[in-house]
Structure formats: C-alpha cells, structure tokens
Amino acid sequence: MRFVDPQQPAAGLLFAGRFAEDFKLGNGSWVRTGALRTQLLNACAPLLREAVIVGEGRDKVGALAWLDVTACRALLSVTDDIDDEAITRHAVVLQELSRRLAAANDAQTASTSRIECLALQAEPPSMDGFELTDKGSVNQRAVTERRAASDAEPAPGHIVRPASGGAVSSSR
C-alpha cells in the first residue's frame, strides 16, 4: 500500500501491487508492476481493459494488454461492422495508444517506469490456462509464462511503441 497523496495522508491508501509480481530488469533495477500497470491503464483509459507488465531479466519494460473493444469502437465512431480482430489492428487505435504511451513515458525518467512496447493480445486471458483467478483477476505469472516469446518482444500480438515520429507497428 502507498498513500494516494503523501502530502495528504487523509486522502487514503492505494494498492501498489504484490511484491511477488515485481521483478528485476537485466541491469538489476526493480520494476514495481502494480504502480506501473496502474499508470499504463490510466494513461490509456478507456482503450485498455487489462494489462500485465513484463520484462523480467530483459533490458526494457513491456506490457501485454487487452483492448476494451467497446471503447475502441467509440473512438472509431463505429458499431459492430468491424470485428474485434480488425479493431486490434486498426491504425487509429494503434496510433492513439502510441500517443498515450509516449505521453505517459514522457512524465517518467527511470527506465523501470517507462513502457517501451505494448503487445496487444487478441486472445483474452484464459481460465483453462490459469491466466484468470477464481475471482476474475489476471494472474500475471501465468500470463507471462503462457505467452512467453522471444527476447525481441514481450509476446506475440500487435506491437505498439511510444510515438516518436509516428512509429507504430504491427507484428502481423
């Protein structure tokens, strides 16, 4: 737990993640996943429904994320004429996430507080794969183990990088 506002303890406490979910980057720096996940979801609201912070033992922090397709449809001003997979690949959605990710990163100085790539997951978290708990929350360890990928990217899927001259890419 941490204070919402350290200057005003009466403002309350905020869940800052479980220590068991935190990890070290390859350089030995700790990544506080709870706070970083909250930062990402807030920066990308309402376009992201859920995210898992990844990068243990790697050089940079990444995230696996699931879109809120209803919010993305609203962004695109469409209804059901575009399927969920097409929304995950839609240039406007990718560019908006890239812009928001860059804005969130610009406010951070430490490499452990910057998300360098976002891998959009088309397949929702799986109960059968133990990626969801009985209470419906995402099991970070199970997600990272089940969706592990090469050292180049955190996982397969559509990759979004922070905007820097419009650099948005899709791995498919």
Secondary structure as UniProt FT lines:
FT   STRAND          2..3
FT   TURN            6..7
FT   HELIX           9..11
FT   STRAND          13..14
FT   HELIX           19..21
FT   STRAND          23..24
FT   TURN            26..27
FT   STRAND          30..31
FT   HELIX           33..43
FT   TURN            44..47
FT   STRAND          48..54
FT   TURN            56..57
FT   STRAND          61..67
FT   HELIX           69..76
FT   HELIX           84..89
FT   HELIX           91..106
FT   HELIX           111..113
FT   STRAND          115..120
FT   TURN            127..130
FT   TURN            134..135
FT   HELIX           140..146
FT   TURN            151..152
FT   STRAND          158..160
//
